[in-house]
Amino acid sequence: MTPTSLNEASLEFLIMSDLTGVPVERLRQGSAINDLPAVYDAEWIPGLSLDFDRAHVVDTRQLFIFLQRTQPKIVEELGIGSSGAARTNFLNRLQGEVTRRGVVDVLRNGIKHLIPETIRLYFPTPTPGNPTAAQRYRANIFSVTRQLRYSLDETQRSLDLALFINGLPFATMELKNAITNQTVQDAIVQYRRDRSPKEKLFQFGVCAVHFAVDDSEVWFTTKLDDANTQFLPFNKGYNDGAGNPPNPNGIKTDYLWKVVLSRDNTANLIENYIQLVEEKRDNGRKSRKLIFPRYHQLDVVEKLLADATRNGVGQRYLIQHSAGSGKSNSIAWLAHQLIELKQDNKPIFDTVLIVTDRRALDTQLSATVRQMGASGWTTKRAENSSELGELIRKGQRIILTTVQKFAYITNSIGNDHRERSFGIIIDEAHSSQGGRAAGQLNATLAKKLEIDPDTEELSFEDQLLIQMRGRKMLDNASYFAFTATPKNKTLEMFGERYDDNGQIKRRPFHTYTMKQAIDEKFILDVLQNYTPYLSYYRLIKTVEDDPEFDRKRAKRKLHHYVESHEATVRQKAAIIVEHFHEHVLKPRKIGGEARAMVVTDSIARAIDYYTAINAELAERRSPCKAIAAFSVDQEIDGEKVTESSLNGFPGSQIPDRFREDPYRFLVVADKFQTGYDEPLLHTMYVDKRLTSVKAVQTLSRLNRAHPAKNDTFILDFFNTPDDIIDAFQPFYRTTLLSGVTDPNKLHDLKAMLDGKGVYAWSEVTAFVQQYLAGASREQLDPVLDLCRDRYESDAFDNDDRIEFKGNAKAFVRSYNFLSSIIPYNNTEWEQLSIFLRFLTPKLPAPDDPDLAKGILEAIDMESYRVEARQTIALTLEDDDGEIAPSPTGQGGFQPEPELDRLSSILESFNDMFADANFSDEDRIQALDNIRGPIMQMLAGDDLLEATLRNSDTQNTMVRFRDVFEKALISNISNNTKMFTTKQDNPSFEQQLESMVFELYKTHMLGGKS
């Protein structure tokens, strides 16, 4: 027996055999391929390199067979049925059009040559029930040629495989084999080194795509540029990471030729995905870019289309795709194909609405959707709410708008559209889509109830049902929600329900994880170079007496005072400028083009940093400058300060100017922290608390890839490594919802509110009836004012008022979310929600005396320094993230102030570890352990958390001391000095417990008492 050949040629023959159905043994005969029967409705047919016209870059045999079989009259009229000048002229014309327009556009739209008729080079997929179109589609010739000799010079270079559509080149492949010690990276090197873009076959647009393939991975490019050629992965992903899963039935990468490049799927790529688009460069010139979908983009769109076709309207889909994964393109492809979906020869969706939270990127997304559309449907942007309503009324097929505009759509507009169906694509879906704005959208699009308000009188109950029906997720709309960081409400609203051993949970419909994007080097890992800074400062008393202040509030004010102090900002600005020049500019990061973002916690702080950084740059005689970015104009020393007045140009120009010298620093206050794509961003300086989704979104501004970008850097003055790890961990792999929100909590909240005596239920019902009937304010306000009087009466103390108003807000907030997803209607909840929505703003804020007022006038800062810790790589656990459902618990209580003398407050603030005679090194180690393993044990104790959320401080402290003691003992090797000092020094023990308890509460409650 002859041993199996596992060389590179064996992979070539295997792919050809799988595509054509011709046995490998027959293919190895080479020229005998010509003797095969011409069954042109086969998947693919074998081609020969001898038939390739290198001068005109076409397989002439397949081209003219196709033209003769489909358009014989044109062939005869042009005289191109045989060799000669007419055929040469035609081939010259064809090659020129492919070079100018790209092969995909030529395939889609044909060419003009001499005669008025369009010469068709491809016939598209037929619609059901159209036999003529089906016959023409079958006449297309899909051919694959092995060892294609393409070069015009004497080298006669060849490539492994070339794919042709009706003789026009569609794709090339370079194949490698790990068994012979070559991988896909060798194929990439071969394209960069040996496949010159000066060769006609490899000129831009002549082929749609070039694949580098081995037996484990697939990569591709659409533009060869010698050593600068950029390849992207085209892999399924494995364990939420890079690569491909094992294939029990063959080679890992055979999905490429068995599935993606099947005849029908290749036609789908030509007709719906591949697109030549224009991009505007910084210098104003336009450049062309050929877009080919990555595997996860193709996979998600095809799976969504299949599910929507199978299940019709009324579905919800959550797509968790990492930041920087090309969501805009995925959304564009999905929109143009959703509008084409049909059942029983009728459109499934009458209109597709694309909703984005990113107002600044509305224009950018609109351009993407327009350019990526192969469907022929135009996309309209709704510049305002009235225009949005008009576009819906006119039946515009694809509409782009922002979620904010839905709040202005009235129900009267919606009455005209309740019999129509809608596909709603949400870009960067967050829980905001679950509030009243989305409710008003739903009311606008909702189907009619069984009752026709024009012919039947609506009862009070009917009106309530209409209100509730409008707020629910609709059965005449399907929702397609894209996000990189799904919150619990987002998962509960749009996620896929599944049963995990009796526990109902939710998960995304499709994922392309942060882990996979990093593994594939499509984005950079922003956590690889993270440097935390610790602050040390000393405050002194500047008054003779020793007044008392609320200890907790005083410490918060003192912290803010220190961190916003002019000397503090100046010192940090000096660190930022020094670091940027020494570690970013000098090593010429991103080829010397690297930029930095400075993240601040307020507009005032951003302006301070902007001023301080520019002053440091001027003192250093640096060529660099900073730009300030914020959304709301400020007044400083009686003068109006705007972006324009600071920067010298309008805020709209900031993204373009930031790419130009001398601008290297972008100082921001919220603006540009999300939805901002700038590959030149390399370094981020953070002086703001970042938690959960906001932390991921902010730091992910650095992750965009650039050919010269190999790393990123974060310098953090505020957060700890554990803070950042906790924020990123749930979104590293697939994010799951651990349960569902318990609607019974609304029963509990309602019972508490009803029992307070602020309102009578008859008053609630009467108010809602009048409100729904369109009563005037003169009729409505008296009811609300009566309830306000009760709330302010002596029957209620301050704690009662805090509890009632907090619970009222909690009820409205929870009901707004739950009413959109619970499968039943509760008219009492609806009535109470309407009533409280108007009552709560009328209730004055409970007394909350500021017992720390005046402390800043009584102190001064004696010293301040910040100290860098070691730069580290933050490591995330390789596991799915799980987040808890949205809480619906009580809201509102005011802790008792803890009064203390100013001297005592300053002493504890300055010298938490003073009695222990700790060195700076001891303090740093103690703080690291408190924020690290000790805090992890505290946060992991479910009983302690439950006590914190549901009991008083005294009971919580009992459990806290027990868990804290165990945490210290279990980590005693790292906490020996702190533990022994705590045992020997009651004063230190009390201060330590108080500090750690406050840190624990902030960690668990987000800073809310």
N, C-alpha and C positions, 0 to 999 in steps of 0.2 A: 504494500500500500504506500501511496505517496503522502508524506506528512503535509499537514495544512500549512499553507503560506500565510504568514501574518505580517507581511511587509506593507509598505505604503500603498503599493499598487493594488493589494488585496482589498483595501478600504475603498479605493476608487471603483473597482468592479462591483463591490457590494452595494455601494450607493447607486450606481447605474442600474444594477439588477433590481434593487428595490423600487426605483423610480419607474423603470420601463417594463418590469415583469419578464425580461429576457434572462434566461439562465446565465450564470457567470461563465460557464464553459463556452457558451456561444459568443459571449461578448469578447472573450480572450482571442477569438479568431480574427479580430480586427476588421479587415476589409470585407469579411463575410457579412457585416452588418448591412451592407447595401442590398443583400439578397433577402433581407427580412421583408415580410409583407407590410405595405404602407397602411397600417390600421391607425388612422389619425385621430380616432376618438379614444385611443389608449391614454393612460395617464401621461406618460412621457415616451418619446421614442429615442433610440440611440442616434447620435449624429457623428459625422466624421470631420476630422480636422481639415481634410482635403477640400471640403465644401466651403470652408471659411474664406471669405474675401477680406484679406488683411487691409487692403487699401480703403475699403468702404465699411469695414467692421460689421459684416452681416454674413450669415450662413445663406448663401444665394440659393442653394438647392431648396431649403425649407421655405424661404421667402417667396420664391416664384411658384412653388407648388401651391402655397397658400393663396397667392393672388389669383392664380389660374383657376383654382377650385371655387373661390368665393366671388371674384369680380372679373370674369373672363372678358366682358365687353370693354372694361377699362384697359386691361392688358392688351387687347387687340387694338383699341383706339390709340394707345400710346406707342404701340409697336415694340413692347418690351418682352415679348414672349421668347425671344432668343437673343444670343449675344449680338452686340453691335453698338453703334453710337447712341441710339435711343435708350438702350438699357443702361449704358454708362452714365448718360445724363441723368437718368432717373435715380441711379444709385448715388450720384454726386448730390442731387437734391435731397435725397433721404438722409445721407450722412450729415449734410449741413443743418437740416432741421433737428436731428438728434443732438447735434453739438449745441445748437442754439437753445432748444426747448427742453432737452432731456428725453431719455427714452420712454419714460412713463407717460409724459404728456403726448408724445407721438403715438404710443399705443392707445391711449384713451381717445384721442381726437383725430388721428390720422394726419395726412398732409395734403397740400394742394400742389399739383404739378401740371402745368400747361392747360389742362381742361378744367371746366367749372366744378366738376364733381370731386368730392373728397375721396381720396384713396384711403380706405380703411386698412389699418395694420393689425386690428384686433377686434373681436366681437365679444361684448361683455356677457356676464352671467344672465341667463334669461329669467324673466318673471314667470311665475307659475301660470300654466295654461297658454303659453305662447310658443307653439311648435316651431314657427319660423325662426324665432330668436334662439330656440334650443338647438336647431339644426346648424345655425351659424356659429353658435358657441362651440359645438362639437368640431367644427371645421378648423378651429385654432390648432396650431401645431406647437406643442411643448417638447423641446428636444434638449438632450444633454450630451455633451461631447467631452471625451476624455483626451488628455494631453493635447490641448489646443495650441497650435503654433500661431502666435499672434504678432510677432515682431516683423517689421518691414526690413530690418537690416539683416545681415548675413548670420547673426547669432542664432536666429531661428528659435528664440526662447519659447518655452511652452509652459502652460499652467495645468494643474491637475484636472479640474473640471470647469466647464462653462455651461451655463443654462441659457437657452434661447426661447423666445416667444415669437413664433412665426418668422424665425430667422434673425430677429433683432436680439442683441445681447441683453440679458436680464440680470444675471449674477455670475460671479466667479467664485471658485473655491480653491484654497490651498489646504491640503490634507497632511496631517502628521500622525505618527503612531508611537505611543509611549513604549510599546514593546521593542521598537528599534531606537529607543532613547531620544526621541524627538517629541515635542509637545506643541500645543497650540501657540505658545510663545515663539517657537521657531518659525511657525507659519506667519506670525505677525512680523517678525524680523525680515522674513523673505519678502513680504509685501513692501515693507519700508525700504529695503535695500535693492531688491531686484525688479520690482514692478513699477517702472517709471511712469509718472503721470503724463509724460510726453508721448508715450505710446498711445495710439488712437483708442485702443480698447479701454485704457485706464484713464482717459480724460474725464473730467468731472461731468456727471450726468449721462455718460454713454452707457454705463451699467447702473442699475438701481442700487446694487449692494455687492460687497466683497466679503466673503466668509473665510475666517481662519478656523479650521476644525481639527480636532483630534478625537480620540475615543472617549474623552472625559468632558471636554468643554467646547463651546462655540463662542467666537467673538466676531464682530463685524465692523465695517466702516463703510461710509458712503462717499468718502473723498480721500483719494490717495495723494499724499503730499510728501513723498520721500520720507526722511527721518522724522518729520513732524506729523505723520499720519496718526490720527487718534482712533483707537479701536474701543468699542463698547461691548460689554458682555451680552450674550444672548442665551443665558442659561436659566433653567427652571428654578434653581436654588435647592439647597438640601439642608434640612434641620434649621430652617430660617436663615441660612447663611449662603455662601457662594457655592458654585458647582452644580452638579446634577445628582439626583438619587440613583442608587443602583437599579439596573434594568434587568429583571429576571428573564426577559424574553429577547435580549439582544444587547447592543452597544448603548452606553449611556446617552450618546448624542443622536441616536437614530430618530428622535422626535423631529429633528430638523428636516430630514428628507422624507420621512414616513408621514408626518403630520403637517408641519408648517409649509413644506414645499409640495404637498400634494397638488394635483391639478386645480381643484376648486379653491383651495386655500391660497395658492399663488395668484389665481384670478382675483380673489378677495383682496390680497395685498395691493395689486395693481389698481383695482377699482376704488378702494376705500381708505387705504392707509398711506402709501408712499406719496410724498408730496415735496415738490420743489418750491421753497419759500424764499422771500426776500427779507433780509435783515438790514437795518440801518446802522452803519458804523458810527463811532464817535465823531469822525471827521465829516459826517453827513453823507458819505458815499454809501451806496447799497451793495450788499454782497448776497450771493445766493447760497442756500443751504438745502441739502437733500435730506429729508427726514424719513427714516425707516424705523418702525416701532421696535422697541426692546421687547424681550419675551414677556415680561410681566405686564407690559402695556397691552400687547396683543392678547394675552391670556385673559386679563380682566375684562376687556371690552367684549371679547367673544363670549365669555361666560355670562356676562350681564345680558347681552343680546339674546342668548339662548334661553336664559331663565325668564326674561321678559316676554319672549315669544311663547314659551311654554305656559306661563302662569298669568299672562295678561297684566292688566292695570291693577294697582292697589297694593304693590309690594314695596318693601323697604330694603335697601342694601347699604351696608357700611363698608367702605373700601379704605383700609389702613395702609397707605403708601408713604414711605419715608419722605421727609423733606428732601427736595432736590431730585426726586425720582421722575420728574417729567409729568406731573399731574395735569398741567395745562394741555399738553398734547393728548393725554388719555381722555380728558373731558371733551376736547374738540372732536376726536374720533367717535366717542360715544354719542355725542349730541347729533352729529350728522347721520349716524346709522340708526339711532332710535327713531328719528323722524321718518325713516324709510320702512320701519317694521310694519308688517301687515298680518292680519288674521282674517280669513274669509275674504280676501282681496280688499279689505278696508284697513286704513291706518290704525295702529294700536294707540298712537299718541297724536292728538291733533296739534299740540304745541309742546315744544321742549323749552323749559325755562332754565337758564344757567344762573345760579345765585352765588354771589361771592361776598365775603365779609371784607375783602380787600379793596376799599374804595380807590386807593391810589393805583392799583393794578387793574382796575376795570378796563382801561384802554388797552393795556398789554394783553390781557386775556381775550378781549374782543378781537384784536388783530390775529391772535393765534387761532381762534375758532374760525374766523373768516378764511384764513389762508389754508388751514388744514382740511377744509371741507371739500370732499370730492362729490358730495351729493347734489350740488348745484343749488341748494337752498341758501338764500341770503340770511345773514345774521344781523339783527337790529339791536342796538344798545338803547336802553330806556334811560334817557338823561334825567327824567324827573317822573314823579308818580303819575301825573296825568298822561304823559306819553306812554308809560308802561300800561296803563289801563286801556289806552287807545290801541296799542299794538295787540293786546289780548283780544280786544273787541273785533279787530280786523282779521284775526286769525293768522297773525304772523307765525311762521312755523318754528323759528329759533329766536329766542329773546335772551339777551344778557342784561342782568341788572344786579343791584346790591340788595342785601337783605333789609337794609334800612328803608328802602323805598316801599316795601310791602306795608309798612305801618300806615301809609296814606291811601291805600286802595280801599274804597268804600264798598259796602255790601251791595249798594245799588248797581255798581259795575258788575259785581259777581253774579247777580241774578241772571245775567244774560249768558253765563258760561257753565252753568251747573250740569248741563248734559254733555259737555265735552270732556276729553281726557287729556291729562298732562303728564309729562315726564319732567321731574324737578331734579336737576343736578346741582348739588351743593358743594362748592369749593371751600375747603377748610371748614368742614362742619364742626360746630361746637354747640354747647348747650343753649346758646342764644337762639338757635333755631327752634328751641322748644318753648319759647315764651310767647308773649302776646303778639309779637310781630308775625311769627309763623302762624299763630292762630288766625290773624286777620288775612293772611295769605290763604289759609285753608278755607275760610269763610268765602273768600272771593272765588275759589275754584270748586267749591263743594257741589255735589249733586242736589237736586231738589228733594225735599222730603215728600212723603206721600201726600201731604197737604199742599194745595196750591193757594198761596196767600191772595191771589187775585180773585179767586172764586169762592173761597171758604173763609169764614171768620176764624182768626187764630185765637185760641184760648191762651191763658197765661202759661199753662204747661207746654203748649205748642211752641210758644216763643222761647221758653227756656231750652227746649229740645233743639231748636234752631241754633241758639247760641252755643250749645254744647257740641252739636254736630259740626258746626263751623270750626271749632277748635281742635277736633280730633284729627288724627292722621286719616287722610281721605281714601275712599275706595275708588275715586276717579282720578287718582294721581299715584304714580310710583316715584319713590324718592331714591336718589343715587348720591350718597353722601361720602365725600372724599376728605380724609384728614390723616395727618401723620401722628397725631396725639389725641386719640379719642378719650373724652372724659366719661365719667360714669353715666351721665344723662344722655350723652351721645350714643353710647353703647346700648342703653336701655331703649332708646327711641328708634334707632336704625339697625341695631345688631341682630344677628341671626340667633334664634332661640335654640337651645339644645339641653339635653338632660344629662347631667353628670352624676350618676349614681343616686338619682332621686332628687338632686338639687338642680333647679332650673337656673341656667346661666345664659349669657349671651356672648357672642364672638363676632368678629368681622366676617363678611362674606368673602373677602379676598384680602391678602396681605402681600406687601413687599416691604420687608422689615428694615429697620435701621441697621441691624446686624448684617443683612445681606448686602445692602447698599455700601456699607463700609468694607465688607469682605471683598466685594467686587471692585473696590476703589472707585466707585461711581461718585461717592462723596467721601470726605475725609473724616477721620475720627477726631472730634474736637476735644476729647478728654485725654488725649495722649500727653499733652504738655500743660499741666495745670499748676499754677503757683498761688497758694493762699498766703495772705498777709495777715499778721496779727497786730493790733493796735495797743499801745501802752500810753497812758496819759495820767497827769496829776492835776486835780482841781483844788483851788484854795478858796477859803471864805473871805469875802471882802467887806463884811459888816461886823460891827462890834457885838451885837446881840446874837442869839442862837435860836431863830424861829423854827417852828415845826412845819413840816410839809408831809404830804402823802408820799410815802417811800417809793411805791411802784411808779406812780406818775412822775415823780421827781427823777428817778433813774432814767426813764424814757426821755424826758426832756434834756437831761444832762448828756445822754448819749447823742441825741440829735444835735445839741449845742456843740459838742466836741467835733463830731464828724462834719458839721457844716461850717465850722470856724474857718476864718480866712487863712490862718496859719496851717490848718489841717489840709485844706484844699490845695494851698500852695505847695506843701510838702509832697502830697500825692502827685500833683501835676509835675513836679520835678522828677519824681520816680518814673512816671509815665514817659516823659520826654527822654530821659536818660536810657530807659529800657528800650524804647523804640529805636533810638539811634544805634545803640550797641548791639542789640539782638535781632533787629529787623532790617534796618537800613544798611548797616555795615556788612552783614553777611549776604546782602542783596537777595532777600527773600522774594520769591516770585519774579526773579530776574530784575530785581531792583524796583518793582512796581507795587510792592505790598502796601496795603492800607490798614488802618486801625480804627476801631470803634470804641468810644468811651461811653459806658452805660451808667446813667445817673438816676436818682430817685425822684427828681422834681425838675421843673423848668428852671427855677431859681438856681438850683445846684448845677444844672447844665450850663447856664450862663456864666456862673462862677468858674467852672472848669474851663470853658471856652476862653475866658479872659486870662486865666492863670496859665493855661497851656501855651497860648500865643505869646504871653509875656516870657515864659521860659524859652520858647523857640527863638524869640528876638534876642534875648540875652545870650543865647548860645550861638547866635548868628547862623541859625539853621535855615536852609532854603524852604523848609516845610511850613505849612499853615494848617489851622484847624477850621472846620465848618461846624456851626451850631444848627441843630435840627429839633424843632418843637412845633406843636400845633396851635397853641393859644398865645396870642400876644401878651406881653407882660408890661407892667408899669414899674420902673425903678427910679427912685429919687424924682418922682413927678414926671418922668419922661417915658413915652411909649417905646418899648423895645420889641422888635420883630426879627424874624429870620433875615429878612431883607436888609434891615438897618445894621445888623451885625456882620453879615457875610458880604454885603455889597451886591447881591443878586437875588432874584426871586427864589422862594422856596421850591418852586416847581423845577428849578434847574439843579437842585442839589445832587441827584443821582448822576447826572452827566458831569458836573463840575468835579465831583469827588474822584472821578477817574482821571482827572487831569492834574498835572503839577501846577502849583506847589501844594495842593491839598492832599494831606496824608492822614488827618485825624477827623473823624466824624463824631461829634459829641451829641448824644441823643437823650431825650426824655420821652420814653415810650415810642416815639416815632421811629420807624425803621427797625424796631425790635422784632417785628414779625413780617413775613411776606416780602422781604427785601432780598433779592438775589444779586450778589456782587462777588464774583470769583476772586477779585483782587483783595477782598477782606482776609487778612491773615491773623491779626492779633486783636484781642478784646480786653479792655480794662474795665472791670466791673466794680461799681461802688453803689450797689443796690441789692436789697434782698430779692432773691429769685427762688421761686418754688414751683413745683409741679410743671404743668404745661408751659407756663411762661418761661421757666428756666430752660426747658428744651428748645422752645422756639427762639429764644434770644441767643443762646450759645450756638444754635444751629445756623445762625447767619454766617458762621465761619466755614461751614462744611462744603461749600460749592467748589467743585474741582476746576483746576486750571492746568494747562500743560506744564507750567513751570512751578506749580505749587505742590510741595512735598509734605508740609506739616502746617500746623496752626499753633497758636499760643494763647492761653488765658491767664491773666493776672487778676486775682480776685481780692479786693479789700474787705469784702463784707461776708461772703458765704464760706462755709467750711467744705472740705471734700465730701463729707458725709451728706451734707445738704444737697450737693449736686448729684451724687450717686442716687440718693433717694428720689430725686426728680426724674432722672433719666431711666431708672430701672424698669418702670412699668411699660415703657415704650420701646425698649431695645428689641424685643421680639414681639410676637402677637400679644395684643392686650385683650384680656378677658374680663368680663363682669362677673363677680363672684356670686351674685344673686340678683334679685329684683326688689324694687322699692315696695315696702308694705303699705298699701293704701289705708290700712286700719289706723295708721298714725293720724290720718285726717279726721277720723272719728274722734280720736283722743283730743286732738287740738280743738275741734269744734265743741266738744263737751266742756273743756276748760274755758273757752271763750264765752259760751252760753251761760256758764255758771257765775261769771263775774258781775253780771247785772248792769253792764254798760248799755245793753240794748235788750229789747223784748223781741221775740221771734215775729210777732205780729208787725212790729215796726220794720223788720227786715223784709218781710213779704210785701208790705204796702209800698215800701221804697222801690223795690225791684219792679213791682207791677207798674208803678208810675214811670219809672225810668224807661222800661221797655215800651211804654205807651207814648214816649216822647214828651213827658211832662216838663214844664219850665223849671228853672232853678228856684223860683219862688215857692214851688210845691215841694221840691226835693230838699233844699237846704234846711228847713225847719227840723226835719227828722234827724239829720246829721248833727245839727247844733244842739238838740236835746240830748243826744248821746254824749256829745262833747261835754256838756254841763255836768252830766253824771260822772264822767271820767275825771273831771277837775274838782268834784265835790269832796267834802271832808270824809266821805265814806271810803275813799281810796287814799292810801298813803303812797309815797313815792315808789316803793317796791311793787305795789299793785299796778301802778301805771306802767312801770317798766315791763312787768310780766305780760300785761294785756297787749301793749303795743308790739312787743317782740313776738308774741304768739300770733297776733293778727297778721304781721308781715310774713311770718313763717307759713301760715295757712295759705295766704294768697300765692306766695312763691311756690309752695309745694303743689297746690292745686293746678296752677298754670301748667306745670310740667305733667302731673299725673293725668289730668283730664284729656291729654292728647293721646295717651296710650292705654288707659284702662278700658276694658271691653264693655263696660256698662255705664249707664247714666245715673247720676245722683243729683236730683234737682235742688235738694237742700244745700249741698256743697256749692252748686252753681250760684244759688241766691246769695249765700254768705260771701262767696268770693266777690261778686259784684258789689255788694254792700260795703265790705271792708276795703275794697279798692278806692272807694270814695271817702270812707270815714277816716282811714288811717292818716292821710295827709292833713286832715283838720285837727288831729290830736296833737297838742303841743308836746314838745320833747320833755320827758321827765327831768326833774331837777338833777343836775349832775355837777355839783360845785367842784371847781378846779382847786383842790387843796394843795396843788404844787405851784400855783400862780405866784410869780415874783421870785422864784428861786434863781432864775438866770440873772436877775439884777443883783443877786447877793454873792455871786461867785465869779471866778476868773480862771483861765487855764494857765497853769504854771509851766507845764511841759507836755510835749506830745512826740511820740515817735512811732513809726511802723516798722515792722521787722518781717522780712520775707522768710517763708519756710522753704523747704526743699521742693523743687519742681518734680512733680510725680505724674505718673500715668494712672488715671482713675479706671478701675476695672469693674465691669458690670457682670452680674451672674448670667450665665447662658441658659436662661429659662424664660418661659412665657411670663408676662406680667399679669397680675390679677388685681383689680381695683374693686372697692366695695360700692354697692349701690348708693344712690343719693340719699342722704339723711333727711328725714321729715320730722325731726324732733322739735322740742320746744325752743323758743328763742327768747332771750331777754332776762338778764338779772344783773344787778349792779353789786360788785363786791364791796365789802366794807373797806374804807380807807385805813391804811396802817400809818398813823402819824409818827413822825420821828424828828428829832432835832437835826438841823442842817449839818452840824458838825459830825453827827453820827452817820448821816447819809453819805457825806463826802468821804468819811473814813472807810466805810464799807465799799464805796464806789472805787476809791483809789487803791485800797489795800486788802483785797479779798483774801490774799494769802500772807498778809504782813505778819500776823502772829506766829506763823509757821517758819518764819525766816527763810522762805523759799527764794531760791535764785531765779533769774529769768528763765533759765533752762527748766527748772522744776515747774514753774508756772505753765510754761508752754506744754510740757508733757502732761501735766494734770488736766489742762483744758482740752488737749487732744483726746485723752482717755474719756473725759466726761462727754465730749461731743461724739465720740466714736463708740467703743464697745459698751460703755455704761448706758449711753442713751439708747442703744439698740435693745438692751435687755429691758429697760423701762418701757420703751415703745412696744415691745413684744408681749407685754403682760396684759392680757385681755381684761382681767378683773380690775386692774388699776385703771385702764382706759374707761371701762364702764362706770367705775366709781367717780372718776373725774367728770364725766359727762352728765351723770344723773344724781350726784350727791353733793353735799356741802364740802367746804375746804377741810374742815376738821376730820371728817371720815376719810377723805382722800389722802390726807397726810399720814394717817395711820397705815394705810396700805403702801403709800409711797416709801415711808421709812423702811418698811420691811423689804421691799423689792430693791431699794437703793443699797441697803446693807449687803444683801446677797450679791448684787452686781459688783460692789467693791471687793468682796471676798473672792468672787470667782475670777476677778482680774487683779488679784493682790500683787502679782509679780510686777505689774506695771504701775501700781498705785500704793506701794509700800509706805512712802513718806506721807501721802495724803491720808491713808487709812490710820496710821499710828498717830498722826497729829489730831485727826478727828476724835480718836479714842481718848486722848489726853487733854484736849482743849475744848471745853463746852462752847466757848464763844465761837471758835472756828467751826465747830460742828454745826452750830445754828446757822451761821452765815453760809456755809457750804450747802446745807440742805435747802436753804431758802433760794440760793442761786440756781442749784440744779433743778429744783421744783419749778421755778419760773422758766428755765430753759425747756423742761419737759412739757409744760403747758403750752408754750409757744410752738413747740414741735408738733404737738397733737392737735391744737386748736387754731393754728395759724395766727397766733397773736391775739385771739379773741378770748376774753374772760367769760 
